[in-house]
Amino acid sequence: MELSTILIRTGACLDARIWAKTQPDLETAWRECKRSDWMLWLIARTTLSQDDSRLRFMACDFAEAVLIYVPAGEDRPRRAIECARRFAAGDATRAEMDAVGDAAWTAAGDAAGDAQSDIIRRYFPECPEIKPELPHKAV
């Protein structure tokens, strides 16, 4: 089946479909594609996604690649990745995954909040004056 037909049937975005028309075949497109988001999208919508363990191991590799941005001493993301690898290998339970996943999401939320606060303070270093609102009177 032609790549552009596959992309239409699977609901690919217009940019991907236009780019695919410039490729002679699927193998070339796969080799030449610089958009990892398109590649992952295609994997998720084709028979390749039936190999759940490969997808899980790949996701772990992606996550490990950004651990360099996690502050020293913050182990929740690393522990979640380790558990995900064990889960992909059949050596961890869904409950274990849920527990470390929740902790990792909390760590990510904490980091995002800290980063946003730092950026806000960079642009607005002065602390705003806070005046309590007076209760509204019913008319």
Helices and strands as residue ranges (DSSP letters): H 3-10, H 14-20, H 26-32, H 36-44, G 47-50, H 52-65, G 67-69, H 76-88, H 94-123
